[in-house]
Amino acid sequence: MWLLDVVIAAALVAAVLFAVHHAEVVALRVGEPFGTLVLALAVTVIEAGLIVSMMLSGGAGTSALVRDTVFATVMIVCNGVVGLCLLAGALRHHVLAFRIEGTSQALSVLAALVTLTLVIPSYTTTVPGPLYSPAQLAFAGVASLVLYAVFVFVQTVRHRGYFLAIGAEADEHVPPPSARAAWTSLGVLVVSLGAVIGLAKALSPSIRAVVDAAAAPAAVVGIAIALLVLAPETMAAVRAANRNRMQTSLNLALGSALATIGLTIPAVAALSILLGLPLELGLDAKETVLLALTLLVSTLTLASGSATVLQGAVHLVLFAAFLFLAVVP
């Protein structure tokens, strides 16, 4: 059994490397911020499909799956990915620059989305527990989709310049690949991301067995799977930060968090309403505090348009606290 797990893990690493490489090829062809949007959307669509399939097969036993996955994704992205990018980039380039016009708008949309979908359900009174009523769930799903659609419009059309590289980043000129090479890479990217999701799902029983053996909370399984699923985006973001392309890293990190909520919540909300499946979205007090602290620190980090190794260390400490408190609640 362990040999099969090793083979699956090796295949997973290979799929991640393929995905990162071909995502960069597509990004070179379409330019920024479209390139980062391609990878974020592709990962999120496949991840949402995985969640929906697990809900259909698991029924009521997966009522908290969406909440755990979305919360883990937000914490991993805002603290783990952003912190790692800031630390890696600042160690090499000392001070990292990015556009506050774009990052502040992305963060404001993220704050609204996570509060609407993960915090407010614990305080509504129409139905008991951390649940939305069907009408409330429909409103949250539509609002999430609308906010994300407006953000994508602003990012790619109306105010695209807010999300473009600045300084040394903008001076880089890499010849774009041919249209044929870009289409080929897009196909390989989709296949690679599908392989990442499938292999992560195949490894989940082994991960669950380890978690059960360690007597850790069930939410740890969701965190482990989310880490595997986000691996391609994390590697692409860190590679961009190492090349002093922090704006690209932030576009990818914040964009993936927004896409996770903006696309996953409407999909599972519709499924829950149509099939009558319970959907626990509200966070408990500990998780709400961690989320609030993450949004506060992220606001302070992105408010000046530049960052050093200190901000990276702060985010990584918060990420470590999230992981530790998930195992030792």
N, C-alpha and C positions, 0 to 999 in steps of 0.2 A: 504493500500500500504506500509506504513512504517513497519508494522509487517512482511510482506514478505521480505522486505529489511533486517530486523534484522535476520530473519531465514537464508537468503542467506549469510549474513556476518558471522554468527556463523558457518555455514557449511564451509565457506571459511577458517576460522581459523582452524577448525578441519582438513581440507584437507592439509593445510600447515604443521601442526604438524605431520600428518601421513607421508607426503613426507619427512620431515627432518629426522624422525626416521628411515624410511626404506632406505633412502639414506646412512645413517651412517652404517647400517647393510651391505649394498652392499660394501661400502668403506672398511669395516673391512675384507671382504672376498677377494676382489681383490687387496687391498693394494694401497698405494699412488705411483704416482699421478693419478692412474686409477680411484680411488673412487671419487675424486672431478670432474674428467672429465665426469663420468657417469651422475652426477646431472646437470652439466653445459650443456651437450649435450641434455639431456632429456628436460630440460626447454626450451632451444633454439629451438629445433625441433618443439615442440608444439606451442611455441610463433610464429615461422615463419609460421606454418600452420594457426594460427589465423589471422595473417596479410594478408596472401594470400587469405583466405576466405573473409575477409572484403574488400579487393581490388576487388575481383570478384563480390561481391554484391554491392559495392559502386561505382565502375567505376571511372570516372574522379574526383569525389568528394573526393577521398581518395589519390590523387596524392602526398600529403605531409605526408601521414601517416607513411611511412617507415622512412623518415628523422626524424620526430618527435620522433618516437619510438626508433630508434637507438641512436639518440643523448641523449634522456632521459635515456636510459639504460647505456650509457657510463658515464654520469654525476652521476647517482645514484650509479653505481658500484665504480667508481674511487674516488668519494668524500664521498657519503653516507655510502656505505658498508665498504670501506677501513677505513674511518674515524671512524666509529662506532667500528670496530674491534680493531683499534689501541687504541682508548680511553678506551674501556672495558678491553682489555688485559693489557694495561699499568697501569691502576688504580689498578689492582690486582697483576701484576708481575713487575711493574716499568719499566723494559727495555725488549723489545721484539726483538728476533733475527730471521733472515731469510736469505736465500741464495741469494746474489746479482747476482750470475751466472744465476739463473732461472728468477728472477723478472725483471732483466734488459732486458733479451731477450724477455720476454712477453711484456714489455712496449714498446720496439722498434717496435715490430710487430703491437701493438695497435696504435702507433703514425702513422705508415705508412698507416694502414687501414683507420683510421678516416680521415686523410688528403686526401687520394685518393677518398674516397666515400662521404665525407661530406663538404670538403673545396674547392677542385679544381673545382667541377661543377659550382660554382659561378663565376669562372674566365675564363672558356672556352668560345670560340666565335663561334663555329660551329653552335650552335643553341642559340637563345636568352633565357635569364632567367637562373635560377639555375638548368638547365637541361643538361644532357648528350645526345649526339646524339646516335642512336642505336649502332654504332661501338664503341663509347667511353664507353657506358654502358656495352657492351659485354666485352670489355677489363677490366673494373673495376670489373665486376662479376667474370671473370676467374682469375684475379690477386688476388682478395680477397680469393677465394677458394684455390688457390695454396699456398698463404702465410699461411693460416690457416692449411692446410694439412701438410706443412713442419713443422709448430710449433708443431702440435700434434705428428709428427714423432720424433722430437727432445725431446719433453717432455716425451714420453712413451717408446722410444727405444734408440736412439743414445746417448742422454745425460740425461737419466732419473734421475741420481744422483743429477743433478742441482735442481731438484724440490722435493727432499726428505727432511724429517724433520731433524733438527739438534739439538744438545744439549739435553736438558731435553725431548724434543719431541721424539727424536729417542730412548730414553731409555724406553718409554712406551711399554709394551707388553700386548696386549689384545687378548685373544683367539679368532680366527676367527670363524664365524658361519659356520654351515654345508653348503654344496653345495645346498641342498634342501631349507634351510632357506634363502639362498642368492637369489636363483631364485624366491622364493615366494615374498621376499622383493622387487626384481626388478619389478615384475608384479604389486605389490601394489604401488610402486613408480610411475610407468607410469600412472596408473589409478588415483592416487592422483594428479599428475601434470596436467593431463587432466581435473580433477575436478576443480583445481585452475584456469585454463584458462577459463573453461566454466562458473564458478561462477563469475569470474572477468568480463567476457563479459556480464553476466546477470545483474551485478551491474552497468555497464557503463551507461545505460540510467538514472539511479538515480544520478550518479555522474555528468553526463552532465546537468541534470536539476539544480543541485546545482550550477554548474559552470555558467550556463546561468543566474540563479537568482542573482549571485554575479557579473555579467557582466565581468567575467574573460575571458582571451583569450582562444581560442579553444584548444591550445596546452596543457593546463592544464589537459584536459581529458586524453590525451595520457600519461602524467606524472603519473596521478593517477592510470591508468591501469597498467603501467609499475611497479609502486611500489607494486601493488598487485601480479603481476606475479613473481617479483623477491623476494617475501617474503620467499619462502622456502630456496633459496640460502643465503639470508641475515641471517636468523636464524641459518643455519648450520655454516656459517662463523663466526658469533659472538660466538656461542658455542665453536667452535674450539679455538678462541682467548682467551676465558675465561679459557681454559685448557692449555694455553701457547703453542698452536699449530699454531703460526702465519704463518708459511709456508703453512699449509693447508688452512688457511683463504685466503691468497694471491693467491694460486693456484685456489681456487674456484672463487674469485672475478675477477681476471684478466682473467681467463679462460672463464668465462661467458660473459665478454665483448667481447673477441675475437671471441667466438662462435656466438654471436649475429650478428656481422658483417660478419664473414667468411662464415656463412651458410645462413643468411637471405638475404643479398645483392645479391648473385648469384641466389637465388630462385626467388626473385621479379624482378631481371633484366631479367631473361629468360621469366617470365610471361609478363613483360612490352613489350619486343620485339615481342613476339609471338602474343599478343592480341592488340598491338598498344596502350597500356595504358600510359598516361603521368606519369612521375615519377620525382618529384621534390626532389633533394638530397642536393642541396647547402644550407649551413647555411647563415644567415644574419650576419652583422658585430658584433653585440652584442654577439651572440652565438659563433662566431668564436673566439672572445677574451676570452670568458669563457672557451672554449675548450683548447685554447693555454695555458692559465693560469693553468688549471687542469693538462695538460701534463707536464708543467714546475715543478709544485709543486710535482707531483707524482715522477718525476725523482729525485728531491732533496730528497724526503722522502725515496726512495728505493735505493739510491746510496751508503749508508754506511753499509747496512746489519743489522741495528738495528734502533729502533724507540722508542720514549717516548710518554707521554701523549700530548706533545706539537704538534707533527705532527698530532695526531688524531684531536686535536682542530682546526688546520688549515684546514684540509680537511672538517670537519663538517661546518666550517664557509663558505667555498666555496660552499658546498651543500646548505646551507641556502640562500646564495646569488643567486644561480641558481633557487631555488624555488621562492624566492621573486621577482626576475626579470621576471620570467615566469608569475606571477600574475600581477605585476606592470611593464610592459615593458617600 
